[in-house]
Each structure stands twice: as structure tokens, then as C-alpha cells.
Amino acid sequence: VDPPEADLVDDRWIVEAISDPAVWAPGCAPAPGTAGPLVLSEIGGVGLALGAPPDDVFEYSRARDADDLFDRFVAIVDAVEQIPEAVGWCWTELADVEQEINGLLTADRRAKVDPARLRAALRQLPWSARGLI
């Protein structure tokens, strides 16, 4: 399915393409009557500046400290994993970059939350029960 001309873009063409088996790898097309797999490619957006924050900070919400960041991480991931159609997710960013302080690591790759604590929490979430983590 070819996208429409750039000046006539209508998002509905994407939905129509999803139901076309020709756009899927063999054996991977969604079941008839479904929209197919849902991957949330950017979840989180919880900022936590360790040290002096940059002048132009971007974040959707702000954690008070590492414990608050951890609690928000678990709550967001748990909510996403409850979506029946969801098959994958990606945290906003692994590490802070420029003015975005939404990473689980600082820009110089220091952990904001103990990775063992994150791993243990992930193993308690729904997808872990299905053997995906």
C-alpha cells in the first residue's frame, strides 16, 4: 500500500495498510478484525536531574528523587502491560540527552535508579508472568 501524496496525507491510510497482509512478513499478519500489535515506542517522560539541570529542561513530569522515579517507572510500565493489544514498549530514553532529562541514566551513564531494583520490579509485572522478561 503506497502512502498518499505528501500534501494529501490522511492518517487513515496507515490503518488501511495494517489490514493488508502484503505489508506483513509471512505468518505475522494480525488476526482478521483486529488492528494488529501495538508497540508504544516512547513511554515515561519522567525527568530527574542529578546535579545541575540544563537551562532548557524538557520533561513531561518531574520525579522528586530516585524512589519517586522508580515508583513512576513501575506504575507506567504496569499500566502499559495491562493493555491487551500491547506487545512492546520503550522507555522515553535510556540516558539523558541534551535538555531531555527523562532517562534512567544520566548523560554520563550513571544509574538514577539501581538497575537491580528495576530488574526485580520488571520481573513482577504481567509480561514477566508470560516469560517475556
Salt bridges, closest charged atoms under 4 A:
ASP10 OD2 - ARG12 NH2 2.34
GLU59 OE2 - ARG62 NH2 2.42
ASP67 OD1 - ARG117 NH1 2.80
ASP68 OD2 - ARG64 NH1 3.56
ASP68 OD2 - ARG72 NE 3.08
ASP96 OD1 - LYS112 NZ 2.81
ASP108 OD1 - ARG110 NE 3.07
